[in-house]
Structure formats: C-alpha cells, structure tokens
Amino acid sequence: MWVITVHSEDQTTMFEFDTLKEAKEVFEKIKGVKYLSQVIYFNDTNIAPAV
C-alpha cells in the first residue's frame, strides 16, 4: 500500500493507493508539503524479506 500525506496550516490529510503508479500520478498534482510512503506489514507475503 502507498500513502500520500499532505500537510497544510490547519490539517493533515492522507490518501491510500494500491499501486505506486496510481500514487505517483496523484502525487505530482498535489501542491504543498507532501510525502509519499510505502506501508509494509510484517505479514505481507507480496514483499520479499530483507536479507
């Protein structure tokens, strides 16, 4: 899961996306202070374990 967090003067808003492609398309259109993060759960079988 990918999350965009947007900070403004009086609030913080978060948007969730299933793919990086979707998240990047929206990320480029958002103005202001923003962060794109990947959320990885410890039991997520789609992600290869760190060696």
Backbone bond lengths (Angstrom), bond angles and torsions (degrees), N, CA, C in turn:
res aa  C-N    CA-C-N  psi(-1)  N-CA   C-N-CA  omega(-1)  CA-C   N-CA-C  phi
1 M - - - 1.444 - - 1.523 107.81 -
2 W 1.318 114.95 143.21 1.466 122.40 178.78 1.519 108.59 -116.88
3 V 1.324 117.03 140.06 1.466 122.61 -176.72 1.517 109.68 -129.10
4 I 1.329 115.47 131.85 1.466 121.14 170.71 1.520 106.63 -105.20
5 T 1.326 116.28 125.47 1.455 122.36 176.56 1.521 107.49 -110.31
6 V 1.341 116.19 125.93 1.461 122.03 -178.21 1.528 108.18 -117.23
7 H 1.336 115.66 127.17 1.466 121.46 179.15 1.524 109.51 -107.40
8 S 1.326 115.92 131.72 1.457 121.35 172.15 1.523 107.16 -125.65
9 E 1.330 116.91 -176.93 1.469 120.36 -176.08 1.522 113.16 -58.34
10 D 1.332 117.29 -40.41 1.462 119.21 -172.81 1.521 115.31 -119.07
11 Q 1.329 118.01 2.14 1.464 117.88 179.67 1.525 112.36 -157.20
12 T 1.318 114.68 162.76 1.454 123.11 174.31 1.519 107.20 -122.77
13 T 1.336 116.55 132.63 1.456 121.86 -178.63 1.523 108.82 -124.87
14 M 1.351 115.52 140.60 1.461 120.36 179.76 1.526 110.01 -123.52
15 F 1.336 115.52 139.86 1.455 122.03 178.33 1.528 107.93 -124.28
16 E 1.330 117.64 135.00 1.464 121.86 -178.64 1.525 110.90 -108.30
17 F 1.352 115.35 142.72 1.463 121.37 -179.89 1.523 109.32 -137.58
18 D 1.317 116.18 150.06 1.457 121.18 179.12 1.523 112.45 -82.44
19 T 1.330 117.52 -30.19 1.465 119.93 -177.14 1.525 111.02 -125.45
20 L 1.317 114.55 155.65 1.468 120.76 177.23 1.522 110.03 -64.79
21 K 1.321 117.09 -38.57 1.467 120.97 -179.16 1.531 110.99 -58.59
22 E 1.341 116.94 -47.34 1.472 120.48 178.77 1.523 110.60 -60.54
23 A 1.314 115.78 -44.89 1.465 120.62 -177.50 1.529 111.67 -63.39
24 K 1.324 117.62 -42.71 1.462 120.83 -178.97 1.526 112.01 -65.80
25 E 1.333 116.88 -36.65 1.467 120.24 178.73 1.522 110.90 -61.07
26 V 1.317 116.63 -43.95 1.469 120.79 -179.81 1.524 110.44 -74.96
27 F 1.331 117.02 -39.24 1.465 122.18 -177.81 1.521 111.76 -54.88
28 E 1.320 116.51 -42.29 1.466 120.45 -178.44 1.524 112.55 -66.93
29 K 1.322 117.84 -25.11 1.459 121.39 -177.65 1.532 113.22 -87.51
30 I 1.317 117.26 -19.15 1.464 121.37 -177.38 1.524 109.51 -80.35
31 K 1.310 115.88 135.75 1.461 121.34 177.07 1.525 109.02 -102.66
32 G 1.318 116.19 152.52 1.450 120.89 177.20 1.521 112.16 107.18
33 V 1.322 115.00 -166.49 1.457 121.71 -179.42 1.522 107.61 -81.81
34 K 1.329 116.61 119.65 1.458 120.70 -173.81 1.521 110.13 -144.39
35 Y 1.325 115.61 151.49 1.458 122.41 179.63 1.517 108.85 -133.57
36 L 1.310 116.36 138.23 1.457 122.15 175.37 1.523 107.09 -110.17
37 S 1.330 116.56 123.28 1.460 121.67 -176.39 1.511 110.76 -130.76
38 Q 1.327 115.56 149.43 1.454 120.14 172.36 1.522 107.85 -103.06
39 V 1.322 116.38 130.87 1.456 121.88 177.91 1.524 107.18 -101.02
40 I 1.319 116.03 122.38 1.461 121.41 179.26 1.529 108.03 -120.90
41 Y 1.306 115.84 124.00 1.461 121.18 177.98 1.517 109.58 -89.75
42 F 1.317 117.61 147.41 1.460 121.13 -175.78 1.523 112.78 -61.97
43 N 1.319 118.36 -21.95 1.463 121.37 -179.17 1.530 112.29 -107.25
44 D 1.313 117.20 19.79 1.466 121.93 179.77 1.519 109.39 -77.47
45 T 1.316 117.79 112.91 1.466 121.53 -175.56 1.524 112.13 -81.38
46 N 1.336 118.55 -8.77 1.463 121.71 -179.37 1.526 112.53 -82.79
47 I 1.304 118.45 -10.89 1.453 122.84 -177.17 1.531 109.09 -107.03
48 A 1.308 117.06 132.22 1.470 121.06 179.05 1.529 109.36 -70.73
49 P 1.312 118.38 138.21 1.473 121.02 179.75 1.529 111.57 -67.55
50 A 1.306 115.88 148.79 1.470 121.63 175.43 1.507 109.52 -70.73
51 V 1.311 115.62 142.73 1.478 119.31 -178.21 1.498 109.66 -97.99
